[in-house]
Amino acid sequence: MAELFATTEDHEAIREAVRDVARERIAPYAAEVDEREEFPKAAYDALVASDFHAPHVPEQYGGAGADALATCIVIEEVARVCASSSLIPAVNKLGSLPLMLAANEDVKAKYLPPLARGEAGFSYALSERDAGSDTASMRCRAKADGDHWVLNGQKSWISNAGFSEYYTVLAVTDPDGKRGSNVSAFVVEKSDEGFSFGAKERKLGIKGSPTRELLFENVRIPGDRIVGEPGQGLKIALRTLDHTRITIAAQAVGIAQGALDHALDYVRERKQFGKHIADFQGIQFMLADMAMAVETARQMVYVAAGKSERNDADLSFFGAAAKCHASDVAMRVTTDAVQLLGGYGYTRDFPLERMMRDAKITQIYEGTNQIQRVVMARSLLKG
C-alpha cells in the first residue's frame, strides 16, 4: 500500500529537471504571454528540447515513455509558473491518447513519432456549440464515400487549435444508429482541404493557449485515418477523458502551488503595524488552510495517476474526483492568495491575478465539475 503514495527517484528527478526548465525558460515569459495573448513559443521550444512537450508518448514511437504520474508531474511543475504553457504537454496527451488506446499500428506509427519529435502538436475535438456536456448530441458528420470519409460540421473550444498539426475529431457516422454508438474518431491534418479555423476566442485566462473553432467543409479523409472501429468513437473519447482529466487536476495543483509560493514570499516581506504580516495568526491560518488543500489535491492526483497507469476499474471515479477537487482547490487558493497581497494582488505587477484567472478554466474544461460529480455518483451507484 505504501508504494501507492510514494513517488520514485525517477519521478523526483523528472520534477527537478522540469522545475529548472520552468523557472529558467518559461517563467520569465509568462506575464508577456498572457498580456499579448500569444502562444508560448519559448516554452514550447524549451519543452521540446528537454523532451517534456509530450512525455507520455511510448519509447517505441520515439517518445520519452513517461508514465501517467511522471506526465502529471511535468504538467504540475510547468503550471506552477505558466498555466498556458502547461497545456502543451496536457493537450498533446489529450489529442493523441485516443490513438494510443484504440488506433491500429499503422495510425500510431504515422502520427506518434512526429509528435514525439516536437514536429507536430495534437489537439482533441469533441465539443460543439450545442454539444458540450451532452457529447452524444453532436452534429458533426462523417459520411462514407468509397475509401474515404467526407467530414462536415464544426467543433468548439479546441485548445491549441491552429497551432497543432493533428486533430482527433469525433463525428457521427451513422445518423440513424443508436445514440452514443454511432460516432467514430478520425485524425484530421491541418493541411486537409476544406479544414479551417474560427477566430481566436477572447478568454478570461489561459490566454497563451489559442482556443478556436474547427470548421469542416467537405473535408475528405482517407479511410485509414479512422481511430478504432466505426461506431466506437464516443466510447474511445470518454475512455480518453477518464485518463486525461487527471492532467487537468495536475494543472490545477500546479496553479495553486504557484499561487501559494508567491503568497508565502510576499507575507514574509510585507510589514504592517511594525511586524511582518506572516507573524499574524490570521494570516498563518489562511496559509495553513491553503497548503493543506494543495497537498490533499496533490495526493488525489497522484493516486488517480497510478490508477490511470494500471487502468484500474475505479479509474473513472478517481479521475473525476481528482479533477473536481483539485480545480476547486485551485480556485480557492488563488483567490486567497490575491487576498493576502491586498491591493497588490489585484494588479498585474504580481502574477496572482493571472493565476486566479487561469484557475477558473480547470473547473470547466474536460468536463465541468458538475459533470464530474455525475461521473462520481454513477460510479458509486453502480456499486
N, C-alpha and C positions, 0 to 999 in steps of 0.2 A: 504493500500500500504506500510506503514512503516514496517509492520511485515515481508514483503518480504526481507528486507535488514537487519534485526536485528537477531543476534543470541540470544538464550535464556540463562538463567542462567545455565541450564543443559549443553548446548553446551560449555560455557566458563569453567565450572567445568571439563568437559572432556578434554578441551585444557590444563588446568593447570596440570591435572593428567598425561596426556601423555607427556607433556613437561618435567615433572620431571623424568619420566621413560627414556625419550630420552637423557636427559642431563646426568643422573647418570649412566645408564646401557647400553646405545647404543653408544653415542658419544665417550667414551674412546677407543672403539674398531674399529671405522670407518676406520681409516687410515690403520690399520693392515688387516682388511677385504679386502680392496682394494688392498693392496700390495701383499697379499698372494692369492688373488682371491678365498677366501673361503666363504662358506655360513655363514652368521652371526648368528651362533648358540646362542651366548649370547643374541643377540637381540631377537631371536625367543623365547627363554625361558622367557625373561623379558616381552615380549608382551603377551605370553600365561598366565603368572602369573597374569597379570593385565587385562586380557580379551580384549586386543586390537589387537590380531592377526587376528581375523575375526569378528569384531564388528557388522557387518551387519546381521549376522545370527539371525533369529527371536527367541524370547524367547521360543516359543512352541517347538523348537528343541534344547533348552539348550543354546542358544546364548544370547548375550547382547541386541539384538534388537535395535541397533543404527540406526537412520535414515540416509538418504543419506548425509546430511550435517555433522552430527557427524562423519561418516566414513571418509569424506573428511578431516575433522579437524585432525583426528588421522593420516592419511597419510601425511598431510602437516607438522605436527609437527615432525614426525619421519624423513621425507625427509630433514628437516631443518638441521639435523646433519648427516644423512646417507641415501642416496638415495637407496642403495641396500636393507637396512632393511625396507624401506617404501614399497618395493614390496611384503613384506609378507602379510599385510592386503589387498593391492591392487590386487595381483594375486589371493588370496583366494576369493575375491569377484568376480573377473572376471571368475574364474573357476566354481564357484557354482551358480552364478546368473542365468544361463540358467535353472537350476533345480528349482529355486525359481519362475521363470517366467512361466515355461511350464511343469515341471515334474509332474507325478501323486504322490499321497500322499505316496505310498509305497517307491518310489525312494527317496523322500525328507526325510522320516523317517529313511531310511537306511544310507544315506550319510551325511546329515547335522549335526546330533549330534556328530559324531567323529570329524568333522571339528570344531565345537563349543568348544569341549573339548581340542583342540590342539593336538589330536592324529594323525591327517592327514591333509596335505596340499591339495589344489585343484588347478590344472592348467587348462588352456584353449588351445585347439589345433584346430586352424582354418587354419593358413598359411601353404603353402607348398613351395618347391623350385621354382616352376613355377606358383604358385598361391598366390601372395602376396596381392596387392591391388585388383586384379581380383579374388576374392574369389570363384566365381561361376565356375571357370575353374579347380577346384581341381580334383585330380585323385585318391585320397584315396577311396577305395571301401569297402562297407559292403554288403555282399550277404546273403540273407536269406537261412537258412539251418534247416528245421524243426522248432523247438522252439528257435533256436539260430541265431545269425548273425556271419559271418566269415569276419574278417577285414583284409585287405591287403593294404599296401602303407606306406606313411611316412608323417610326419608333421615337419615343420621347425620353428626355432626361438621361441621355447617354454620356457617361463620363469618359473624358479624353477623346470625345468624338472629333474627328478632323485630324487629330494627331496620330491616332492608331492607324496602322496599315490594314489590320484584320478585325473582323466583327463576327461574333457568333450571334446569329439572328434567328429568332423564333417566329414561325409563320404558320398559319392554318393551311394544311394541305388537303384536308377532307372536310369541306364546309358542311356536309350533311352527316358527318361522323359524330360519334359520342363526344360531348363536351369534355375537354381535358385529355382526350385520347386521339385528337385529330390535328395535333400540332407537331411540326417537325423542326429540327435545328439545322442550320446551314452556316458555312463560312462564306462571308462576303468580303471581297477585297476592295480596298479604297479606289482602285483604278477601274472597277467594273463599270461598264457603260450604263447610264441611267441611274447611277447611285450618286446622291448629293447630300449636302448638309444644310440644315437651317441655320439661322443666326445664333450666335452665342447667347446663352441665357445670361441675364443680369441678376446675379445672385447675392445673397446675404454674406456667404462665406465661401470657403474653398475656391477663391476666385482664380487661382492659378491653374486649376484643372478645368479645361473647357468642357462645357455641358451644352450639347446641341441635339436637335432632332436629326434623325436619319430619314432620308426620303428615297423611296424606291419607285421608279417608273419603268416598268418592263425590263427589269434587270435579269438578264439571262445567266443562270448559274449552272455550270456543268454538274451532272448528276453525281459525280464522285466527290462533291463537296458537302454532301449531307453528313451530319454528325449523328451516328447511331441509326436506328431503324426509323422508317416513316411512322408517324403517329406517336413516337416516344419522346418527342421534343420537350413537352411540358414536364414530364417525369424527370428528364435529364436536367432541365432548368431548375427544378425545385431541389433535386439532389445536390446540384451545384451550390445553391444558396445555403443548404444545411452546413456545408463546409466553409463557404466564403463569408457568411455573416460573422464568423469568428474574427476575420481580418478587420472588419469594421469595429468590432469590440476592441481589438488591439489598437486600432487607430484612436478610438475614444480614450483608452487608457493613456496613450502617449500624449494626447492633447491635455488631459487632466494633470498628468505628471509634469508636463512643461509649465502649466499654469501654477502649480504648487511650487515648483522650483523658483519661478520669478517672484512669487509672493513671499517665500522664505527670504530670498535675497533682500527684498525691499524692507520687510519688517525688522530685519537685523540692523539696517542702516538708519531708518527713519526715526527721528526723535520728536516727541511731543511731551509737554509737561515735565521736561527735564530728564527724560529717560527714553531708551529705545522702546518703540511700541511692542516689540517682541516680549518685553517684560510684563505686559499687561495680561492678566489671566484670561480676560475675554478673548483676546487675540490668540492666546495659546490654545484655548478650547476650540476655536474655529480651525486652527491649523491641525490640531489632533483629529478632528472630525474629517477634515479634508483628506489627510493622509490615510486614515482608516478606510475611508470609502475607496480611495485609489487602490489600496492594497487588496481589499476584498474583490474589487473588479478584476485586478490583475490575476489573482488566483483563479477566479472563474474562467477567465480567458485561457489560461494555461491548461487547466483541466479539460476544457472543451477542445483545445487544440490537440491534446493527447487522444481524446475520443475521435477526433477527425482523422488523425493518423491511423488509428486502429479500425476506423469505420464501425465504431460501436453501435449497437442497436438503439441506444438512447441519445445518439448524437443530436437528433432534431431538437429535443428538449434542451440539452445543454448549450447548443449553439444559439438558440433563441434566447435563453436565459442570460448568457454571457453578453450578447449584443444589447439586449434590453437594459440590463443592469449597468453595464459599462457606459453606455451612451447617456443614461440618466445621471450617472456619476459625473461624466464629463461636463454636462450642462450645469450641474450644481456646483462643482468645484471651480469651473471657470468664472461663474457668477460671483462666488465668494471671493475669488482671487481679485476680481475687479473691485469688489467692495473693500478689500483690505488695502488697496492702493488709493482708495478715495477718488478724488478728482483726477489724479494722475492715471488711474486705471481706466478712466473713461476717454483718455486721449490716445492718439496714435504714437505718442512718444514712447509708449511701452507696448509690448506685444499682447497684453492681456485682453484688450477689446477684440483683437483679431482672433485670439484663441476662443473667446466666448462665441463669436460669430461662427467660427469653424465648427465648434462643438455641436451646434444645433442640428446640422445635417445628419449626424450619426444617429439621431433619434428617428430619422425619416427614411433614408435610403436603404436598399436591400431589405425592405420590409419595415413599415412603421412599427413603433413599439407596441401599438395596439395589435397589429398583426402578430408580432412576436408572442404576445400573451395568448392569442388564439392558438398559435402553434403549440405553446406550452400546455394549454388546457386540453387540447386534443390528445397530446401525449399522455397526460395524466389520466384522462378518462378512458383511454384505450387499455390502461392498466398494465 
